[in-house]
Amino acid sequence: MPTGSAKKVFDCLARLHLPYQRNAVGTVSANFAPRRALLNSATCSLSGFASPSPVVQGRGFLLSSLLPRPPYDREPRTPLRQSRVLIVDDNCFVRQALTEIFKREADFDVCGEACNGQEALRVAQLLSPDLIVLDLAMPVMNGLDAARILKRLMPAVALIMYSGIGDKFVEQQARFIGIAALISKGEAPGTLVGQARSLLSRSRGKGDPDRN
């Protein structure tokens, strides 16, 4: 059963459809005025959900086929956390290739590049990356020396050495310094991305604060 204002509207509409008295012309004319008043009342009551089409006098009104809907609140979506990556390599083609590889991944953002270890120290302190991918053999300052200083300045930053040179001594030195992974440039690019993602996931699982 309709309630409230809706009941009032339907009562008005029901009364509009009562049969006219046909016993005299004067009687029909006398009954038309109250029916017209009822029609106007029903039209006004339905203004909240009636069609915006104008009311044509003598032809009633039009109702929209769309029912009013409550304003449902959408559930907030958690934005994807992107890990900031700094690429350090003296070869500009390698830097460009690594940048393109990480940019294809939705959860990574390449925040900067550096061409040697000394520049990497300066850029890393400016950009505060989550991950630094380091080459080993570079002019001015090599990757091992740069990693040693970076671990003192930014101990929470993950370091991956991505190099074409690899032997037991280099691996031992890298582990001792605190480099999390050593990956050969001869391996598939997906290996580097997968290792980076796994490393950062483990790092956050230990309670490292997120940095945007």
N, C-alpha and C positions, 0 to 999 in steps of 0.2 A: 504494500500500500504506500502511495506517496506521502510524504510528511512535510511539515513546514510550508515554505513558500511554494514548493512544487505542488502540494495538495491544493493550495489556493488557486494556482494556475489551472489545474485540471478541473476544479470545481467551476471556474469561470467558463472554460471551454465546454463543459457539459451543459451548462445553462444556456450557452449560445445556440445549442442544437435543439432546444425545446421547440416543438411545432408552433408555428404562428397561428393565431386565431384568425380565421377567415370569415367570421360572421359579418364583418363590416370593414370598409376601407379605413375608417377612422381608427378602429381598434388596431389594425396592422401598423398604422403610422404611429400610434401612441406607444406600441411595444418596441418599435425600432430604436428609439433613443436609448433606453436602458441596455438593450443588447449591444449597441455601439459602444456604450460606456464600458461594458464588460469586456468587449474586444480590445479596447485601448488598454484596460487594466491588465489583461493577459499578455498583450504585446510588451508592455513595460516590464512585467515580471519575468518574461523570457529574454529580456535584453542581454542578460549575462551569458547566455549560450545560444542566442539566435544568430542566424547568418547576417553578415554585414549588409546584405541586400536590402534596399529601402522597402518599407511597407507600402504597398499599393492600396489606396483607399478603396474599400469595397471588395478586395480580393484577399484579405487576410495577411499572413506573414509567412516567411520561409524560415525553416529551421536547418541549421548546418548538419550535415551527415557525420561530422567529426565530433565525437564526444569529448568533453573537457577532461584533461588528464592532470593528475597531481604532479607537482614538480619533484620528480624523483632525483635524489642526489646520486651522482655517479661515484663509484668507489675510486679513491685516488690511486693512480698508478705510480709505483715506485720507479723513479728514473734509473736507467742502467748505469751502473758504476763503471766509469772508464778509467783504466790504469794509464798513467802518464809515463811515456817512454822517451828516454834520451838515447840517441844513436851516436856512438863515438867511433870513427874510422877515418884514416887519412885518405882513403880512396873515395872520391865523390860519387862514383858509380855504385859502390857498395852501399854508401849511405842512402842514395836514392832508392836502390832496390829494397833495402830493409824498410825504409819509410813507406813505400808502396805496399809491402807485405803486411805491415801492422795496420795501415790505414784501412785495409780491406776487412779488418776484424772490428766488430761493433763495440767490443769491450776494451779496445786500446785507442790511445790518442798519442801520436808522436808530438811531443811538446817542443823538441829542439834537436839540434845536431851539433857535433863538435868534430874537429879534424885532428886533434891530438889530446893527450892526457891533460896537459896544462889548461887548454881551453875547456875541457870537460869539467874541471874543478870549478871554474868561474861560472859556466852555464848551469851546472847542477845546483849551485847555491842560489842562483837567480830563479830557477824554474821549479825546484823541489820535485823532481820526478819520483815515481814509485819504483821504476826499474831503469837501470842503465846497462846498455849492451855495449861492451868494450872490445875493441880489437887489441891484439897483443903488441905487434910491432908497429910503432908509430914514431914519427920524429918529435923532437922537443921533450916529450915524456911518454914512455910506453905504457901499456895497459896495466901491468903489474904495479908500477910505481903510483899510477893514478888511483888504482883500486885501494892501495894501502892508505893513501891520504883520505880518500872518500869514505872509507869505513870508520875513520876517526871523526871526520866532520859530520857524516850522515849515516850513523850505524844502522838505521832502520831501512835504508834504501837497498833493494835487491840488486845484485850485480851478476851479470852473465858475461863470460868471456867468449866471444865469437871470433875465432881465429883460424887461419890456415896452417898455423904452426902448433904442433902438439907433441909433447913428450912427457915422460914421467916427472922430470924435474919441474917443468912448467906446471903440471897438474898439482904437484905437491905444494909448490909456492902459492898457487891460486887458492887451494884449500886452506892453507895456513893463514893467508890474508883474510879470507872470509868470502871469497867469490863462490856463489851458490852453485853454479853450473859452468862447465866448459863444453862448448859445442863447436864442432869443426865446420868450416865453411863448405866442405864437400858434402855435408848432409843436406837433406831436403829442407826447404824453408819452413815447412810445417813442423819440423822437429823443434826449431827455435821458438815458434809461436806456442806450441804445446808445452814446452818446458817453461816458458815465461808465464803462461796462464797457471800452470800447476804450482810454480814457485810462489806467485802472488797469492794464490788461494791458501796455501799453507801458511804464508806470512800473516794473512788476515785472520786465519783461524787461531793464531796464537795471541790475538788481541791487539794487533797494531791498529792505531786509530786511522780512520779513513781521512784522506786529504783530497780536497777537491781543487 
